[in-house]
Amino acid sequence: MHRQVTVYACVFALGYLKECFTSNIAVRLVEGTSENEGRLEVNRLGSWGTVCDNNLNDKLAVVVCRSLGLPWATAEAYGGAVHGQGSGTIWLDNVYCIGSESNIGECSHRPWGFNNCNHGEDVSINCLPNDTAVRLVGGTTEYDGRLEIYKLGRWGTVCDNNLNHNLSVVVCRTLGLPWATSEAYGGAVFGRGSGTIWLDNVNCIGSESKIEECSHSPWGSNNCNHGDDISINCLPNNTFVRLVGGTTEYEGRLEVYRSGKWGTVCDDGLNDTLSVVVCRSLGLPWNASKAYGSAASGQGTGPIWLDDVKCLGSETGIEECSHNPWGSHNCNHGEDVSISCFPSTDIAVRLVGGTSENEGRLEVNRLGRWGTVCDNNLNDKLAVVVCRSLGLPWATSEAYGNAVHGQGSGAIWLYNVNCIGSESNIAECSYSPWGSNNCNHGDDISINCLPNNTFVRLVGGTTEYEGRLEVYKFGKWGTVCDDGLNDTLSVVVCRSLGLPWNASKAYGSAASGQGIGPIWLDDVKCLGSETGIDKCSHSPWGSHNCNHGEDVSISCFPSTDIAVRLVGGTSENEGRLEVNRLGRWGTVCDNNLNDKLAVVVCRSLGLPWATSEAYGGAVHGQGSGTIWLDDVYCIGSESNIGECSHSPWGSYDCNHGEDVSINCLPNDTAVRLVGGTTEYEGRLEIYKLGRWGTVCDNNLNHNLSVVVCRSLGLPWATSEAYGGAVFGRGSGTIWLDNVNCIGSESKIEECSHSPWGSNNCNHGDDISINCLPNNTFVRLVGGTTKYEGRLEVYRSGKWGTVCDDGLNDTLSVVVCRSLGLPWNASKAYGSAASGQGTGPIWLDDVKCLGSETGIDKCSHSPWGSHNCNHGEVVSISCFPSTDIAVRLVGGTTEYEGRLEVNRLGRWGTVCDNNLNDKLAVVVCRSLGLPWATSEAYGGAVFGRGSGTIWLDNVNCIGSESKIEECSHSPWGSNNCNHGDDISINCLPNNTFIRLVGGTTEYEGRLEVYKFGKWGTVCDDGLNDTLSVVVCRSLGLPWGASKAYSDASYGQGSGPILLDDVKCTGSESRIEDCSHSPWGSHNCGHGEDVSIKCVQSRGDTPGRVEAKQEWMYGANAIILISVLSILLGLTWLTIAVFVVYKKRRSNLHQSNTHGTQGFQLEVQSLTQHNDDADQTNPENVYSALGMTCQESSETPYEELKI
C-alpha cells in the first residue's frame, strides 16, 4: 500500500501539478440521461453555478463538449432549463463563442456573477443529440394535428410566432406525407399541448429536409404559451363556407370549415369585397352584397379561423384572399363577420317615436333586424336622403343627434354616415362598415322631414324683455348652451321677438336659472343679421357637451337700465357693490380692482366721487347669489359700470370672499401703534370703514415708519419698521399689503399699495413701528466666560436672537468690538452652538463689512423678518484663536484617535467632507507628535463622537501651524452626522493584508489591517490590477489573478477601511494605490472585495524560475524516494531529503520576503497513515499544501501501480 501510494503520488504530481495554477475553468453537465448531456454548470471560486441562455447559440455547445473531451460536431445548446433548474449562483450571461475557443472562459461574456436572469433560463448542452423526431397529434386523420417535437427524451410543441406554410411543407415531407398543399395553423387549433415549448420563430425556406435545419430561436427559448401551439394539415380538404343565423339563406354569420371544424372570421380590416367573394362562391347574388362586423348575426363558437382578410373581389374562394395564418388572430367572437347577399335595394329605413310620420328616430333594417344610426359627423344631407327615400317632404328636413326622439335598442348599424344629398337611399352614402362603431344609443340620430318653424321664448325674467332663452323643436322646449357666447345672439333673438335689440345682452351660466329638458343648441355663432336663431351656425340639433348650468339668458333691455347699489355700509356713501341684471342683484369680483371703478359707481349714484375708494376682499361682508361681473376695468370717465370693460355678464372665476366694496366719501384714514411699551412703538393698525385692521410686511422698508411716525406727530428721523408681528399678532381685516413709501408722503394711504383689503398674508406678517428706537444692545449668553455665547439683541423692549443665514466672522468682529472685547481673532458660529434661544428672532441675513460700530449698522433683513428657527441662531467667541485645543480620543496609543476640537469650552468633532492627509500633518505637528507619515481617516473609525460637530470642509495645505489656519466652513455649520467623524493616526503601523474564507491560501475575502483592526475593501471601481498588487505583495501567483465584487467569499464584519481603490499594477502594496481616505466609503459589506491569486501560463521571470526550481526538486525527491524504497535503500531517501530541505530553505529565504511562500513538505508523501485517504488526488494536493482543479481526462485511478 505504501509503495502504491508513493508511486501514485509521483505520477499524479508529474501529470497534474501544472493544473494547480492554471486558469482553466471547470465545467460539467448535470441531470442528463447520459454523460453527453445535461444542465451546464461552471465552477468558480470553489462553487458550482449555472449559465444564462441570453444570446444562446450552438457554438457554446461546441466549446463545452470539446473541452470535456466529448463529441462536439453536432452538439446543441438549449435554453429554458430543459434539464431542470439549477440553484445557487448564475455565473455567466450573454456568453458568445466563436467555436474555436478551448474552454468557456475564452468566450466573451458579462463579468462573472453579473446577469439579469433566473434559473428558468439555465443553459443545457447535448454533445451527441439523437435525431429530432416530429409527430402530429390530436387531428382527425394521420394528415393533421398539433405539431410536436421529440428532444432530450421528451415531446414538446412549437410556437406560432412568424408562422408561414413553408414549415408545413418541411414537416409533412419529413413524415412522408403529402406536402404540396399543406398548411400550418397557429392558435392551438388542434388543442393546447403541454410540457416544453421546444421551438419559436421557426423560419423555413421550404427546401429543408427536417425542421431543425430551419432557422429558429435556441431550443427551449420562447416567449409563448400553449395557446400559441402550431398545428399542421398535410392534406387539407377544400375550404367550405356557410352563412349561419340569418333569416334567409342569403345572410348570416360567416363560418369557415377547416381541419374538421367550423370556425368564424374576424372583422379586422373588413370591407365589402369579402362579401363579393363569399356570396359568389356560394352561388348567391353578390353585386350588392355587404359584409358586417361586430357579430351582427350573433357570436359564433369554436376557433376563429381567419383574421385580416383582404380580398380583391376576383378570388374564387375565401382561402385565396390574403389573410393571417389559419388560426392566428387577436380577436374574440364579438368581432365575428356576417354577410348579406341581398341587393342594396332591400335596405329599409323608418322613423320611430315621433309625433307624426314626418319625424322620429332613424332606424335601418339589415339582416332582418332593425338598428339605429350613430350621430358622428352628422349633417342635414342625411335627412334629405332619408326623407326623399321615404317619399316625405325633404327640402327643409333636419337631422338631430343625441337621441332626441329617445334611445333605440339592438344593433347600431351605421356610423360616420356622410351623404352628398343626391343619393337615392342611405346605403349609397359613405359610412363605416355595417355594424362597426364606437357609439352608444345616446348618440342615435333622429330625422324631421317637415319641421315646424323654430320658436324661441324668454323664461324666468322679471319682464317680457329678459329671461332664459328656450327654443321649441319637434314638440319640445329646450335650452341653448353658452359655449362661444357673445351679444350677437341676443341681437338675433330680441329682433326675432320684436323686442328692443340695439343694447341687448347675452348671459351665460344660467343667469336666469337652469332649464330642464333637452339642450337643443350649442356653439351658436350669429353674425347679427340672421332673421332667426336657426339661421345662425351651430352644432347639430341636440348635439352638445354642456349641462343646464350653462344655459344662455337674454336681456333685451338697453344698457342704460343697469342699476347699482351699495349694501352693508354704515352710511349711504359706502357698502358692498351690487349690480342688477335680469331683475336680480349680484356682486362684482375684485380681480384687477382699482379706484377708477369707485369713481364711476359713485358718480352714477350722484354721490361724492373725487376721493372715492374701491376695496376688495368683501370688507363689507360677503354677498350671495350671482356674481355678475369680473375683471372690471374703468378709465374713470364712464357714465355707468356697464360702459367699463369686463368679462361677459355672469362669467367669472371668483367667490363671494372677493366681493368689491365702495366708499364714496371715505373718512381720513387713521393709524395707531398698539402693544408697545411706550407711545412711540407698537403694531401698526389702520382705521378704515369703521374698523381697525393691520398692515402686511411684504416689501417692507423704513420709509413706511417715516411716513407713519410723521403723520402721528412723533419723532421719525431714526424710526424703524419691523415685520413678523414682533409686537404680537393683530386680528380682523388686513387692510394693506405691498405698501411702498418714498418717505415724503403725508399719510400712509398716499403710498402705493395693493387694493384696500386685498392681500396674501396672515397676522403673523403684521408690521410694527418704532418711532424712537433705543440704541440697540447686544449680549453673549450661555458661554463659559464673558467672551463667548449666544448672540442676543435688545430691540423694542425684548431680547431676541440672530439667524445664521449668510454668516461670516466679520459679524463677530463688529459684535466683540462693540462690547469692548478682543476681536482680532473672534469667531462667529451657526447652528445654535451655544444653545437655542427663545423669543423673537430679530435679525437675518446680517452682512457686516467689519468697520461698523454696532450690529444695527450692518445690512440685514427688516427687523423681525426672517425664515429661520432657533436651531439656526448665531453664537460668538471673542477668544483669540490661539486658545483652540485639539485632542485624539479613543485610540490604542497617544498617536491615534478620533479628532476633537475645543470651542466655546466644549469639545466637538470634525466632519470628513473633502478629507485628505494634510489635515493629519497639521494636527500631529500641532500636538508635537510624529507627522511625516501621519494619516487622516473618515467614517468614524475610532468610534462616533457626540455633541457639536465644530468643523466641516477642512482644507489644509500642510504648512499650517494649527487646524484653525486651514480653510473650513463657518464654525458649527455642517451637513454631517457623527458617522462622518474624522480620526487621525500620527504614527501608523505598516498595513497588513490577508485573504479570508477561501478554500486555500490563494483565494478569499480581502482584509486589511489598520489601526489595530482588520477591515474589508469596497468594490467601487474594482478591476483586476488590485488583485495583481495584492497577490504579488503576498508572494502568491499573480499573472492571471482576479478580483471579485459583491462579497463572493462572504461578507466581512468590522470597518470598511478602503473604497475607490485604483491600482496601476506596479505598486508594491495596496496602500500605494490611490483610494478614498481610510475609513471613508459609501458601501456595505455586501460589496466586499475578494481576490483569487492564479499563475498565468507565462509567469513573470524570477518568481517562475524559483518556483520551477523547487518544483523540479520536489519531483526529483519523489522519484528517488520511490526507487529507494523499492530497492530497500531508505538511507538514500533520508540523505536526499536533508540536502533538498537545506536547498529549499535557502530558496525560500531569497524569494518570499517574509510571506508564506510555497509550503511544500516532501515528507508528507510518506505519511500515508497519518493523512487523509491518499488515493484521492485532492488529499495528495492537500498534503502538498496546494489546491488542484482536475482537468486531465484520464482518471487518477488509472495511474496507480
HULIN-V322102 format. One record per helix or strand of 3 or more residues. SS is the DSSP state (H for helix, E for strand). FROM is the first residue (numbers start at 0). LEN is the number of residues. If there is no record, write none. Layout:
# HULIN-V322102
[[SS,FROM,LEN] [SS,FROM,LEN]]
This chain:
# HULIN-V322102
[[H,1,20] [E,25,6] [E,36,8] [E,46,6] [H,58,9] [E,75,3] [E,89,3] [H,103,3] [H,118,3] [E,123,3] [E,132,6] [E,143,8] [E,153,6] [H,165,9] [E,182,3] [E,196,3] [H,210,3] [H,225,3] [E,230,3] [E,239,6] [E,250,8] [E,260,6] [H,272,9] [E,289,3] [E,303,3] [H,317,3] [H,332,3] [E,337,3] [H,343,3] [E,347,6] [E,358,8] [E,368,6] [H,380,9] [E,397,3] [E,411,3] [H,425,3] [H,440,3] [E,445,3] [E,454,6] [E,465,8] [E,475,6] [H,487,9] [E,504,3] [E,518,3] [H,532,3] [H,547,3] [E,552,3] [H,558,3] [E,562,6] [E,573,8] [E,583,6] [H,595,9] [E,612,3] [E,626,3] [H,640,3] [H,655,3] [E,660,3] [E,669,6] [E,680,8] [E,690,6] [H,702,9] [E,719,3] [E,733,3] [H,747,3] [H,762,3] [E,767,3] [E,776,6] [E,787,8] [E,797,6] [H,809,9] [E,826,3] [E,840,3] [H,854,3] [H,869,3] [E,874,3] [H,880,3] [E,884,6] [E,895,8] [E,905,6] [H,917,9] [E,934,3] [E,948,3] [H,962,3] [H,977,3] [E,982,3] [E,991,6] [E,1002,8] [E,1012,6] [H,1024,9] [E,1041,3] [E,1055,3] [H,1069,3] [H,1084,3] [E,1089,3] [H,1102,25] [H,1129,22] [H,1161,5] [H,1176,7] [H,1195,4]]
